[in-house]
Amino acid sequence: MAQHRTHSIEFKRQVALEYIAGETLHALAKRHDLSRNLIRVWVGKYEAGAFEDDMRAADLLQEYEAKIAALERMVGRQALEIEFLLSSSQFSDYAAAA
C-alpha cells in the first residue's frame, strides 16, 4: 500500500513557483519525487491564492498555540500558588492549636 506524504505549504509554493518560472513538469516531478498531476494541482491552487489563505491560517494557528501555551503556564503557576497557600494555612492552623 502506498504511503501518503504530507508536504508543507512552503514546499508546495516553492514547487509551484519553480513550474511557473519555466521548469518542466517532468523535471520537477523527478527531482522532488512527485506526481506531475499533483504539481498541476499545486500550481492551480497557487494561482487561485489558496496557499496564501493556508499560510494565514497556519500563522493564526501558531499564534493561538502560543497563547494557549502561555495560559497553560499561568494556570500551572496559579495551581502551585494555591497548593502553597493551602499547605501554609494548614501549617499555621496546626501551629496555633499547639
C-alpha positions as CSV (number, residue, x, y, z in Angstrom):
1,M,0.0,0.0,0.0
2,A,1.3,3.4,-0.9
3,Q,2.4,5.8,1.8
4,H,0.9,9.3,1.7
5,R,3.4,12.1,2.4
6,T,2.5,15.5,3.7
7,H,4.3,18.5,2.4
8,S,4.5,21.9,3.9
9,I,2.7,24.8,2.4
10,E,6.1,26.5,1.8
11,F,7.3,23.4,-0.2
12,K,4.1,23.4,-2.3
13,R,4.6,27.1,-3.0
14,Q,8.2,26.6,-4.0
15,V,7.4,23.8,-6.4
16,A,4.5,25.8,-7.9
17,L,6.8,28.8,-8.4
18,E,9.5,26.7,-10.0
19,Y,6.9,25.5,-12.5
20,I,5.7,29.0,-13.2
21,A,9.3,30.1,-13.6
22,G,9.6,27.7,-16.5
23,E,10.7,24.4,-15.0
24,T,9.2,21.4,-16.8
25,L,6.7,19.1,-15.0
26,H,8.8,16.1,-15.8
27,A,11.9,17.6,-14.2
28,L,10.1,18.8,-11.1
29,A,8.4,15.5,-10.6
30,K,11.6,13.6,-11.0
31,R,13.6,15.9,-8.7
32,H,11.1,16.0,-5.9
33,D,9.7,12.5,-6.4
34,L,6.2,13.9,-7.0
35,S,3.3,13.1,-9.4
36,R,3.0,15.5,-12.3
37,N,-0.7,15.7,-11.6
38,L,0.0,16.7,-8.0
39,I,2.2,19.5,-9.3
40,R,-0.6,20.7,-11.6
41,V,-3.0,20.8,-8.6
42,W,-0.5,22.8,-6.5
43,V,0.1,25.3,-9.4
44,G,-3.7,25.7,-9.7
45,K,-4.1,26.3,-6.0
46,Y,-1.2,28.7,-6.0
47,E,-2.7,30.7,-8.9
48,A,-6.1,30.7,-7.1
49,G,-4.4,32.1,-4.0
50,A,-5.3,29.1,-1.8
51,F,-1.8,28.8,-0.4
52,E,-2.0,32.4,0.9
53,D,-5.2,31.5,2.8
54,D,-3.4,28.4,4.2
55,M,-0.4,30.5,5.2
56,R,-2.7,33.0,7.1
57,A,-4.5,30.1,8.7
58,A,-1.1,28.5,9.7
59,D,0.1,31.8,11.2
60,L,-3.2,32.2,13.1
61,L,-2.9,28.7,14.4
62,Q,0.7,29.3,15.5
63,E,-0.4,32.4,17.3
64,Y,-3.2,30.6,19.1
65,E,-0.9,27.8,20.1
66,A,1.5,30.3,21.7
67,K,-1.4,31.9,23.6
68,I,-2.6,28.5,24.8
69,A,0.9,27.6,26.0
70,A,1.2,30.9,27.9
71,L,-2.2,30.4,29.5
72,E,-1.2,26.8,30.5
73,R,2.0,28.1,32.2
74,M,-0.1,30.7,34.0
75,V,-2.6,28.0,35.2
76,G,0.3,25.9,36.4
77,R,1.8,28.8,38.3
78,Q,-1.5,29.5,39.9
79,A,-2.0,25.9,40.9
80,L,1.3,25.9,42.6
81,E,0.4,29.1,44.5
82,I,-2.9,27.7,45.6
83,E,-1.2,24.5,46.8
84,F,1.4,26.5,48.7
85,L,-1.2,28.8,50.3
86,L,-3.3,25.8,51.3
87,S,-0.4,24.0,52.8
88,S,0.8,27.1,54.7
89,S,-2.7,27.8,56.1
90,Q,-2.9,24.2,57.3
91,F,0.5,24.6,58.9
92,S,-0.5,27.8,60.6
93,D,-3.7,26.2,61.9
94,Y,-1.6,23.3,63.3
95,A,0.8,25.7,65.0
96,A,-2.0,27.8,66.5
97,A,-3.6,24.7,68.0
98,A,-0.3,23.6,69.6
